[in-house]
Amino acid sequence: MKKINRIIRLYYSCLLIFFAILTVACRKEFPKVNDPANCGTATNFNEVFENFWNGMNYNYIFWDIDTTDWDKVYKKYQPLFAKLDIGNTEDIQTAHSHFQAITASLIDCHFSLTFDAKFQLPSINPALERKKKNPNYHSPIARNSYFASVFTNYCDEENKVTGRWNNFMVVSATIEQNIVYLYISDFILTEIYEDSRPSTAVQSLNNFFHLLKNTADIKGVILDLRGNGGGYLSDLDLLIGRMIDARLDMGYTRCKTGDGRLDYSPWIPAYVTPMPDAVKVTTPIVVLGDMFSASMAEMTIVAVKALSNGYFVGEQTWGALGPLVDATAKFNSGIFSCPPLIKEVRTSSHALKDKNGKQYENIGITPDLEVKHDQQALSAGKDPQLERAMQLIMGN
């Protein structure tokens, strides 16, 4: 999710707090070593492990709710890494196995380890491995399933606009003339609007905003975020901000204020701001999501559920709600590297909870109306999840 540091004001609030707090209560951690960002490239596996352990100790945002005993990890694995030779192929594979074991239970569902290409090691994604073991796990809905069922059999052709921008796709339409529908494959709305090149994706988005304003006797809105893995947080204002006429308080966020494992900022209100040309939607707004709806898609669900007329239909989501920014954003948490072996440690920069104080990291959001994935029905041109959303809107 590139350029994700273009963020809503909840991040700016957190950044201001970071500079405003001049003194923090830092807890002495075990062991005391230097910040890995300042220690250069490791020359042996002992240094690789120290840098990784220390980087996680400083940067990981979920230590207050993660059950992993990080000090125990150090005691167990530091001697094991110290025995390995960074120039030995078998030892490199052993180190990879150690990192898999160390990170297997971390609850950050954005977390991943990517290794330098010269070591030819597969990336490590603990959340994905856990998901694959879920008995309800299924493949994401194939794009052609949308064309074969939703876009063809449900959308009103005269009001439908299909748009593309690189690999991004957006479809806006009406269903049964008075339900406004929007499908978004990824959240990069801000970028496509800022791109100077003509784009059919912009046309489709503008069609959605037009339909919000001009659909006669509008019965409701469906936001289809199934398979949407996230993107820009600034898209919250751009999308949800078009359907509200007052600030929407959706939850709270916090970041790190120091190197201490539990040096957190206070919880800061997270909210969506209405756009200047917004039209308040008073009829039901229903989000469709599934187990592959993650990150910004889940934050959108949190925002919609904060509305009195907001609902979520589908499956339990991925559970990656800790906002993510790229390494150029200078927070005390988030992405870092441990060269030469580890190219990138990807981890959330913030924690998020909803307006009721609930955190969903590694849990996912439970739908108001659960409708399981049915590939057989989709292949036959039927979409039970979409139909349930339509029924909810029509009062059934």
Beta strands, then each sheet from edge to edge (+ up, - down):
strand 1: 112-115
strand 2: 161-165
strand 3: 168-175
strand 4: 179-184
strand 5: 220-224
strand 6: 248-254
strand 7: 268-272
strand 8: 285-289
strand 9: 310-314
strand 10: 336-338
strand 11: 342-346
strand 12: 351-354
strand 13: 369-370
sheet 1: 1+ 11- 10+
sheet 2: 2+ 3- 4+ 5+ 8+ 9+ 13+
sheet 3: 7+ 6- 12+
end
